Amino acid sequence: MFHSVCMKSRVLIISIIFILIQACQFEGSSRLDIAEKKLSKAPISIKRYDKTLFELDTNNLQSELKLIQSEFPQFLNGDLDDTANINRLHAFVSDTHLIHLYHKTIKIYPDLSKLEQSLSKSFAYLSYHFPSFEIPQVYSYISGVQFDAPALAADKSLVIALDCYLGQDEEVYKKMGIPAYKSRRMTQDNIVTDVFTALYAVFFERQNSSNTLLDEMVSAGKRLYFLEAAQPEKEEYMLIGYSKEQFDWIKKNEGAVWSTIVGEQILYKGEQILFRKMFADGPFSQDFSQEAPPRLGEFIGWQIVRGFMQNNKDTSINELLLITDAQKILSGSNYKPKR
């Protein structure tokens, strides 16, 4: 009798352990974890306009620019026999501030092999989800720290401002008055995320009118899911641009934030003040806590989209982007974070 009870207990314990293991595996698994053998190679070679331009002989600038014009048409598409164009380019490469930025950049990025490898891997993931997408030619350049647009995509080209990724403690950024919450993201680890953010805005985002808070959240969630698809191995907090501490706060308080949104009945409202409250960038979300990260609406939207895609495994990412009904995505997500 005793032996029989022990055997039943063991079976019960083993069953519970098995169920828990399965649950953990389900929780940790993702549709975006694609086996490497399923990925096609997407080699990236970055053309360095920054290095090429700033190493030209300024005493023979016109003739030297003509020699590189065909290699860098995105930058040198003007008439190089026009004196005004040559004078503008001469002023650019002779600017002491830009020369200083170039020297700092070339010290940190003497070569771009590591970045090329990272981009190659992300473009391989992108090609898996969007087989017909034509991978653009990638260029690097010195922008004068255009930190609001560090990566730009257009037609068949993509340009990266390397001087926007000199590190969060860069003195130039401090002298320019760039806020710490922005300079914290101006690091090499954030280049690929910014690149795919730019690509998404130009080639993948479907322009729908955001009438309500839910519309805006789902729109942001789609973008973040796209970024996650291109970098499934990247830390979540880095994909959304949070610090580790900020991400820990929202994971801990996600249920409370959602309860506030639902309780205050603002999910279907469209006032600009609500959009600023839930999507404005900054050091924190003052309406919640100084520990709360900014752009809480983006995080909530990301979780809603994730839930929807996990529950609708036959829906491709491209099909997701075509869905204009945010309520459909919310309903299909079964989003109910615990408080």
C-alpha positions in Angstrom: 0.0 0.0 0.0 2.7 2.4 1.0 4.8 1.4 -2.0 1.8 2.1 -4.3 1.3 5.6 -2.8 5.0 6.4 -3.2 4.8 5.3 -6.9 1.8 7.4 -7.5 3.5 10.4 -5.8 6.6 9.9 -8.0 4.5 9.7 -11.2 2.6 12.9 -10.1 5.9 14.8 -9.4 7.4 13.6 -12.7 4.3 14.7 -14.5 4.3 18.1 -12.9 8.0 18.6 -13.7 7.4 17.6 -17.3 4.5 20.1 -17.6 6.6 22.8 -16.1 9.5 22.1 -18.5 7.0 22.2 -21.4 5.6 25.5 -20.1 9.1 27.0 -19.8 9.9 25.9 -23.3 6.8 27.4 -24.7 7.4 30.6 -22.8 10.9 30.9 -24.1 10.2 29.9 -27.6 9.5 32.3 -30.4 8.3 32.3 -33.9 11.3 34.5 -34.7 13.9 32.0 -33.6 14.8 30.8 -37.1 17.3 27.9 -37.5 20.5 29.2 -39.2 20.4 26.5 -41.8 17.1 28.1 -43.1 18.8 31.4 -43.7 20.3 32.5 -47.0 23.6 34.4 -46.8 23.3 38.1 -47.2 26.9 39.5 -47.3 27.1 43.2 -46.7 30.1 45.4 -47.8 30.0 48.9 -46.5 31.3 51.6 -48.8 33.2 54.2 -46.7 32.4 57.6 -48.0 33.6 59.1 -44.7 37.1 57.7 -45.1 37.3 58.3 -48.8 36.1 61.9 -48.6 38.2 63.1 -45.7 41.4 61.6 -47.1 41.2 63.4 -50.5 43.8 66.0 -51.4 41.9 69.3 -50.8 44.4 71.0 -53.1 43.1 68.9 -56.0 39.6 68.4 -54.7 37.7 68.8 -57.9 39.7 66.2 -59.9 39.7 63.8 -56.9 36.0 64.1 -56.4 35.4 63.2 -60.0 37.4 60.0 -59.5 35.1 58.8 -56.8 31.8 60.2 -58.1 30.7 57.0 -59.7 31.4 55.0 -56.5 29.4 57.4 -54.3 26.5 58.7 -56.5 24.2 59.2 -53.4 26.6 61.8 -52.1 28.1 63.3 -55.3 25.1 63.6 -57.6 25.7 67.2 -58.4 27.6 68.9 -61.2 31.3 68.7 -60.2 32.1 71.3 -62.9 30.0 73.8 -61.0 32.3 75.9 -58.9 29.6 76.5 -56.3 29.3 72.7 -55.7 33.0 72.3 -55.3 33.2 75.2 -52.9 30.5 73.7 -50.7 32.3 70.4 -50.6 35.6 72.1 -49.9 34.0 73.9 -47.0 32.7 70.6 -45.7 35.9 68.7 -45.8 37.8 71.7 -44.4 35.5 72.2 -41.4 37.6 71.7 -38.3 34.6 70.3 -36.3 33.9 67.7 -39.0 37.6 66.9 -39.3 37.7 66.3 -35.6 34.6 64.1 -35.8 36.2 62.1 -38.6 39.4 61.5 -36.6 37.4 60.3 -33.7 35.3 58.1 -35.9 38.2 56.5 -37.7 39.8 55.7 -34.3 36.7 53.8 -33.1 35.9 52.3 -36.5 39.2 51.6 -38.3 37.4 48.9 -40.2 33.7 47.9 -40.3 34.0 44.1 -40.5 32.2 43.6 -37.2 29.3 45.9 -38.3 29.2 44.2 -41.7 28.8 40.8 -40.1 26.0 42.0 -37.8 24.2 43.6 -40.7 24.7 40.5 -42.9 23.0 38.4 -40.2 20.1 40.7 -39.8 19.6 41.0 -43.5 19.6 37.2 -43.7 16.7 37.2 -41.2 14.9 40.0 -43.1 15.3 38.0 -46.4 13.7 35.0 -44.7 10.6 36.9 -43.8 10.6 39.1 -47.0 12.2 37.1 -49.8 11.5 39.7 -52.5 13.2 42.5 -50.6 16.2 43.8 -52.4 19.1 44.4 -50.0 20.4 48.0 -50.4 24.0 49.1 -50.8 25.3 50.4 -47.5 27.4 53.5 -47.1 29.0 55.2 -44.1 29.6 59.0 -43.8 30.2 61.9 -41.4 27.0 63.8 -40.7 28.0 66.4 -38.2 26.2 64.4 -35.6 22.6 64.3 -37.1 21.5 62.2 -34.1 17.8 62.5 -34.9 18.4 60.6 -38.2 21.6 58.5 -37.7 20.6 56.1 -40.5 18.7 56.9 -43.7 17.2 54.7 -46.3 16.2 55.6 -49.8 15.7 53.7 -53.1 18.5 51.1 -53.1 20.8 52.7 -50.7 21.3 53.0 -46.9 23.6 55.5 -45.2 24.9 55.3 -41.7 26.3 58.4 -39.8 29.2 56.8 -37.9 29.8 60.0 -36.0 26.5 59.3 -34.2 27.9 56.2 -32.6 31.0 57.4 -30.8 29.8 56.2 -27.4 27.5 57.5 -24.7 30.4 59.4 -22.9 31.7 61.2 -25.9 32.7 64.7 -25.0 31.5 66.1 -28.4 27.9 65.0 -27.5 28.1 66.7 -24.1 29.3 69.9 -25.7 26.5 69.8 -28.2 24.0 69.5 -25.3 22.7 66.1 -26.5 20.6 64.7 -23.6 22.0 61.7 -21.7 19.0 59.6 -22.5 19.8 60.0 -26.2 23.6 59.7 -26.0 23.1 56.5 -24.1 21.9 55.0 -27.3 24.6 56.5 -29.5 26.8 53.4 -29.4 28.0 50.7 -31.8 25.5 48.2 -30.3 22.6 50.4 -31.6 23.6 50.8 -35.2 21.8 47.8 -36.6 18.6 48.7 -34.7 18.7 52.2 -36.1 19.4 50.8 -39.6 16.3 48.6 -39.5 14.2 51.3 -38.0 15.1 53.5 -41.0 14.4 50.6 -43.4 11.0 49.9 -41.8 9.9 53.5 -42.1 10.7 53.7 -45.8 9.9 50.2 -47.1 7.6 48.3 -44.7 5.5 50.7 -42.6 1.9 51.0 -43.7 0.7 54.5 -43.2 -2.5 54.3 -41.3 -4.2 57.2 -39.4 -3.6 56.8 -35.7 -6.9 57.9 -34.3 -6.7 56.3 -30.8 -4.1 55.3 -28.3 -4.6 51.7 -29.3 -3.9 52.5 -32.9 -0.7 54.2 -32.0 0.4 51.4 -29.6 -0.2 48.6 -32.2 1.6 50.7 -34.9 4.6 51.0 -32.6 4.3 47.3 -31.7 4.5 46.3 -35.3 7.7 48.3 -35.7 9.3 46.7 -32.7 8.2 43.2 -33.8 9.9 43.9 -37.1 13.1 44.9 -35.3 12.9 41.8 -33.2 12.5 39.7 -36.4 15.7 41.2 -37.8 17.6 40.7 -34.5 16.0 37.8 -32.6 19.1 37.3 -30.5 19.3 40.9 -29.3 18.4 41.8 -25.8 14.9 43.1 -25.6 15.8 46.2 -23.6 18.2 47.2 -26.4 15.6 46.7 -29.1 13.3 49.3 -27.5 16.2 51.6 -26.4 15.8 51.2 -22.6 18.4 50.6 -20.0 18.4 47.3 -18.2 17.0 48.9 -15.1 14.2 50.6 -17.1 13.3 47.3 -18.8 13.2 45.5 -15.4 10.8 48.2 -14.1 8.3 47.8 -17.0 8.4 44.0 -16.8 7.6 44.3 -13.1 4.9 46.9 -13.5 3.5 46.0 -16.9 0.2 44.8 -15.4 -0.2 48.0 -13.4 0.5 50.2 -16.4 -2.1 48.3 -18.4 -4.6 48.5 -15.6 -4.1 52.3 -15.5 -4.8 52.5 -19.2 -7.9 50.4 -19.0 -9.1 51.9 -15.7 -8.8 55.5 -17.0 -10.6 54.5 -20.2 -8.1 56.1 -22.4 -7.4 53.2 -24.8 -9.8 54.5 -27.4 -9.2 58.2 -27.0 -7.0 60.2 -29.3 -6.0 63.4 -27.5 -2.5 64.6 -28.3 -1.7 64.9 -24.6 -2.2 61.1 -24.2 0.1 60.4 -27.1 2.8 62.6 -25.6 2.3 60.9 -22.2 2.6 57.4 -23.7 5.1 57.9 -26.6 7.3 60.9 -25.9 10.9 60.2 -25.5 12.8 61.3 -22.5 14.7 60.1 -19.4 11.5 58.7 -17.8 7.7 58.7 -17.8 6.9 61.4 -15.2 3.2 60.4 -15.0 4.2 57.0 -13.6 7.5 57.1 -11.8 11.1 58.5 -12.2 12.1 54.8 -12.6 9.5 54.2 -15.3 11.0 54.2 -18.9 9.6 56.6 -21.5 7.5 55.5 -24.4 5.4 53.0 -22.4 2.9 52.9 -25.1 5.5 51.3 -27.4 6.3 48.6 -24.9 2.6 47.7 -24.4 2.0 47.7 -28.1 4.9 45.4 -28.7 3.6 42.9 -26.2 0.1 43.0 -27.8 1.6 42.4 -31.2 3.8 39.6 -29.9 0.7 37.9 -28.3 -1.2 38.2 -31.5 1.6 36.6 -33.6 2.1 33.8 -31.1 -1.7 33.0 -31.2 -1.9 33.3 -35.0 1.0 31.3 -36.3 -0.4 31.2 -39.8 -0.1 35.0 -40.0 3.2 36.2 -41.6 4.9 39.4 -40.6 3.9 40.9 -44.0 0.3 40.0 -43.3 0.6 41.5 -39.8 1.7 44.8 -41.3 -1.3 44.9 -43.6 -3.8 44.6 -40.8 -5.3 48.0 -40.2 -7.7 47.1 -37.4 -5.9 47.5 -34.2 -8.8 46.1 -32.2 -8.5 42.9 -34.2 -4.8 42.6 -33.1 -5.7 43.4 -29.5 -8.5 40.8 -29.4 -6.4 38.2 -31.0 -3.5 38.7 -28.6 -5.4 37.7 -25.4 -3.2 40.4 -23.7 -3.8 40.3 -20.0 -0.6 41.0 -18.1 -0.6 40.1 -14.4 -0.6 42.9 -11.8 
